[in-house]
Amino acid sequence: MRCIRIGLLAMTAAGCLVALSAHSVVAQTIVDEWASVKAPPPPELKPVTLEAKTTGLLLLDLVKQICEPRPRCVASLPKVQKLASEARANGVLVVYSLAGQLTKADILSQVAPTGNEPLVRSGANKFHGTDLEQIFKDKGIKTVIVVGTAAHGAVLNTAGAAALNGFKVIVPVDGVSSAETYSEQYTAWHLANAPGGIGPNVTLTKIEMIKF
């Protein structure tokens, strides 16, 4: 009987150790596991054909003070310029954003506004405290293309807000930039996979895959 009791105690102790070990793994935070996290497969980039009269193009914070220090932003400008030119040629509404005390004159010449194109001023979410939603609704806009910088700031928050406000959102990843590639990566993943009204209403693409 004594041997049986010792055996049972040993089994109980072993079970406790296993439970404690499992608990310690589960209890780890993402910071503890940071180095072991593997990036998921990249989201699919899809071609899109848009109805020009119900589409708006948002150019976010493409100003010299923010864009010029970021090589990836500067590298995106020729493609964004091409997209803006094609959008205008097809009658797409083009809207700009600024942050802080920056002015229209600070927007980089390659992608500068023409005529009286609307401009809103806000922080990371360009819908917050502005009339951006009303601008789109007054023009019958149902789909919004979002480009600009920074990926994890203005793009992530404004594209997410647009989706939650009921717009279909198109994000060409080659028109989105940040100071580092990881910000662009997690922004693309979040917009493609976020639950609720974001992921299902966001399409990731490339500028050359957008047709009007």
BELDA-V135976 format. One record per pair of residues at least 4 apart in sequence whose C-alpha atoms are under 8 Angstrom apart, sorted by the first residue. I is the first residue (numbers start at 1). GAP is how many residues later the second one is. D is the distance in Angstrom with one decimal. If there is no record, write none. Layout:
<<I,GAP,D> <I,GAP,D>>
//
This chain:
<<1,4,6.2> <2,4,6.2> <3,4,6.1> <4,4,6.1> <5,4,6.1> <6,4,6.1> <7,4,6.2> <8,4,6.1> <9,4,6.1> <10,4,6.1> <11,4,6.1> <12,4,6.2> <13,4,6.2> <14,4,6.3> <15,4,6.1> <16,4,6.0> <17,4,6.0> <18,4,6.1> <19,4,6.0> <20,4,6.1> <21,4,6.5> <22,4,6.3> <23,4,5.9> <24,4,6.4> <28,4,5.9> <28,5,7.0> <29,4,6.5> <30,4,5.7> <33,4,6.5> <42,147,7.4> <43,145,7.5> <43,146,6.6> <43,149,6.7> <43,161,7.6> <44,160,7.1> <44,161,7.9> <45,158,7.6> <45,159,5.1> <45,160,4.4> <45,161,6.9> <46,157,7.0> <46,158,6.3> <46,159,5.0> <46,160,7.8> <46,163,7.3> <47,158,6.2> <47,159,7.6> <47,162,4.7> <47,163,6.1> <48,157,7.6> <48,161,6.3> <48,162,5.2> <48,163,6.3> <49,161,6.0> <49,162,4.6> <49,163,5.6> <50,5,7.0> <50,160,7.5> <50,161,6.2> <50,162,4.9> <51,4,6.3> <51,161,6.0> <52,4,7.9> <52,35,7.6> <52,38,6.1> <52,39,6.1> <52,40,5.0> <52,160,5.7> <53,38,6.4> <53,39,5.9> <53,40,7.7> <53,87,7.7> <53,88,7.3> <54,38,7.6> <54,85,7.5> <54,86,5.7> <54,87,4.2> <54,88,5.4> <54,89,6.4> <55,37,5.8> <55,38,6.6> <55,86,5.3> <55,87,6.1> <55,88,4.8> <55,89,5.7> <55,90,7.5> <56,36,5.8> <56,37,4.7> <56,38,5.8> <56,39,7.2> <56,80,7.3> <56,85,6.2> <56,86,7.9> <56,87,6.3> <56,88,4.8> <56,89,6.2> <57,27,7.6> <57,30,7.5> <57,35,7.0> <57,36,6.1> <57,37,4.7> <57,38,6.1> <57,87,5.8> <57,88,4.7> <57,89,6.2> <57,90,7.9> <58,36,6.1> <58,37,5.0> <58,38,5.8> <58,39,7.6> <58,86,7.0> <58,87,6.0> <58,88,5.0> <58,89,6.2> <59,35,7.6> <59,36,6.3> <59,37,4.9> <59,38,6.4> <59,87,6.5> <59,88,5.3> <59,89,5.4> <60,36,6.0> <60,37,5.0> <60,38,6.9> <60,86,7.5> <60,87,6.2> <60,88,4.4> <60,89,6.1> <60,94,6.6> <60,95,7.1> <61,5,7.2> <61,6,7.8> <61,35,7.5> <61,36,5.5> <61,37,5.1> <61,38,6.7> <61,46,7.6> <61,87,6.2> <61,88,6.0> <61,89,7.9> <61,93,7.6> <62,4,6.9> <62,5,5.8> <62,45,5.7> <62,46,6.3> <62,49,7.7> <62,86,6.0> <62,87,6.5> <63,4,5.7> <63,5,7.6> <63,35,7.9> <63,43,5.2> <63,44,4.1> <63,45,5.2> <64,4,5.1> <64,5,8.0> <64,42,6.0> <64,43,6.3> <64,44,5.7> <65,4,7.2> <65,41,7.5> <66,4,7.3> <66,83,7.8> <67,4,7.8> <67,6,5.4> <67,7,6.2> <67,82,7.1> <68,5,7.1> <68,6,6.0> <70,4,6.5> <70,108,6.8> <70,109,5.3> <71,4,6.1> <71,108,7.5> <72,4,6.3> <72,105,5.7> <72,106,6.6> <72,107,6.9> <73,4,6.7> <73,75,7.8> <73,76,6.9> <73,103,7.4> <73,104,5.0> <73,105,6.5> <73,106,7.9> <76,4,6.3> <76,98,6.4> <76,99,5.6> <76,100,7.3> <76,101,7.3> <77,4,5.9> <77,33,6.9> <77,34,7.2> <77,98,7.6> <78,4,6.2> <78,32,7.5> <79,4,6.2> <79,95,7.5> <79,96,6.8> <79,128,6.9> <80,4,6.1> <80,31,7.2> <80,67,7.5> <80,95,5.7> <80,127,7.7> <81,4,6.2> <81,29,6.2> <81,30,5.3> <82,4,6.2> <83,4,6.0> <83,124,6.5> <84,4,6.2> <84,10,7.4> <84,27,7.4> <85,4,6.2> <86,4,6.3> <87,4,6.3> <87,5,4.9> <87,6,7.6> <87,7,7.5> <87,125,7.7> <88,4,5.4> <88,5,7.2> <88,6,7.2> <90,122,6.9> <93,24,7.8> <94,23,6.2> <94,24,7.3> <95,22,6.0> <95,23,5.0> <95,24,5.8> <95,25,7.8> <96,17,7.6> <96,21,7.5> <96,22,6.3> <96,23,4.6> <96,24,6.4> <97,22,5.4> <97,23,4.8> <97,24,5.6> <97,25,7.5> <97,29,7.0> <98,4,6.2> <98,5,7.0> <98,6,7.8> <98,21,7.4> <98,22,6.3> <98,23,4.8> <98,24,6.6> <99,22,5.5> <99,23,5.4> <99,24,5.6> <100,21,7.4> <100,22,7.1> <100,23,7.3> <102,4,6.4> <103,4,7.4> <107,4,7.2> <107,5,5.7> <108,4,5.8> <113,4,6.2> <120,6,7.0> <120,10,6.4> <120,11,7.4> <120,12,6.8> <121,5,6.8> <121,9,6.9> <122,4,5.2> <122,5,7.6> <122,6,6.6> <122,7,6.9> <122,8,7.0> <123,5,7.7> <123,31,7.3> <124,29,5.1> <124,30,4.2> <124,31,7.7> <124,33,5.9> <124,34,6.9> <125,28,7.8> <125,29,5.9> <125,32,4.9> <125,33,4.6> <125,36,7.1> <126,4,6.9> <126,6,7.2> <126,28,7.1> <126,31,7.9> <126,32,5.6> <127,4,7.0> <127,5,5.5> <127,6,6.4> <127,31,6.7> <127,34,7.0> <127,35,7.8> <131,4,6.2> <132,4,6.4> <133,4,6.2> <134,4,5.9> <135,4,6.5> <136,4,6.2> <136,5,4.9> <136,6,7.7> <137,4,5.8> <137,5,7.9> <142,25,5.3> <142,26,6.3> <143,24,5.5> <143,25,4.6> <143,26,5.7> <143,27,7.3> <144,18,7.5> <144,23,6.6> <144,24,6.2> <144,25,4.9> <144,26,6.1> <145,24,5.9> <145,25,4.6> <145,26,5.9> <145,27,7.7> <146,9,6.7> <146,13,6.4> <146,23,7.2> <146,24,6.3> <146,25,5.3> <146,26,7.4> <147,8,6.8> <147,24,6.6> <147,25,6.9> <147,28,5.1> <147,29,5.3> <148,6,7.6> <148,7,6.5> <148,27,6.2> <148,28,5.1> <148,29,6.4> <149,4,7.3> <149,5,6.4> <149,6,6.4> <149,27,6.0> <149,28,5.1> <149,29,5.9> <150,4,5.7> <150,5,6.2> <150,26,7.3> <150,27,5.7> <150,28,4.7> <150,29,7.6> <151,4,4.9> <151,5,5.9> <151,25,5.8> <151,26,5.4> <151,27,5.3> <151,32,6.2> <151,33,5.4> <151,36,6.2> <152,4,5.2> <152,5,7.5> <152,26,7.3> <152,31,5.6> <152,32,6.8> <152,34,7.9> <152,35,5.7> <153,4,6.1> <154,4,5.6> <155,4,5.7> <155,21,7.4> <156,4,5.9> <156,31,6.0> <156,35,7.1> <157,4,6.0> <158,4,6.1> <159,4,6.3> <159,10,6.6> <159,12,7.9> <159,32,7.8> <160,4,6.2> <160,31,6.9> <160,38,5.8> <161,4,6.0> <162,4,6.6> <162,5,5.5> <162,6,7.6> <162,7,6.8> <163,4,5.0> <163,5,6.0> <163,6,6.1> <163,34,6.0> <163,35,5.2> <163,38,5.7> <163,39,6.8> <164,33,5.2> <164,34,6.1> <166,31,7.7> <167,34,7.3> <168,33,5.2> <168,34,6.3> <169,32,6.1> <169,33,4.7> <169,34,6.2> <170,32,5.9> <170,33,4.9> <170,34,6.0> <170,35,7.1> <171,4,7.8> <171,5,7.8> <171,31,7.2> <171,32,6.2> <171,33,4.9> <171,34,6.1> <171,35,7.7> <172,4,6.9> <172,32,5.8> <172,33,4.5> <172,34,4.3> <172,35,5.5> <173,15,7.4> <173,31,6.7> <173,32,6.2> <173,33,5.8> <173,34,7.9> <174,32,5.9> <174,33,6.7> <175,31,7.7> <175,32,7.1> <176,8,7.3> <177,7,6.3> <178,5,6.4> <178,6,6.3> <179,4,7.7> <180,4,7.2> <181,4,6.2> <182,4,6.2> <183,4,6.1> <184,4,6.2> <185,4,6.3> <186,4,5.9> <187,4,6.1> <188,4,6.2> <188,16,7.5> <189,4,6.0> <190,4,5.2> <190,9,7.6> <191,7,6.4> <191,8,5.5> <191,11,6.4> <192,6,7.6> <192,7,4.7> <192,8,7.6> <192,10,6.2> <192,11,7.0> <192,12,7.0> <193,5,7.7> <193,6,4.8> <193,7,7.9> <194,4,5.6> <194,5,4.8> <195,4,5.9> <195,5,7.7> <196,4,7.6> <197,4,6.2> <198,4,6.2> <205,4,6.5> <205,5,7.5> <206,4,6.9>>
//
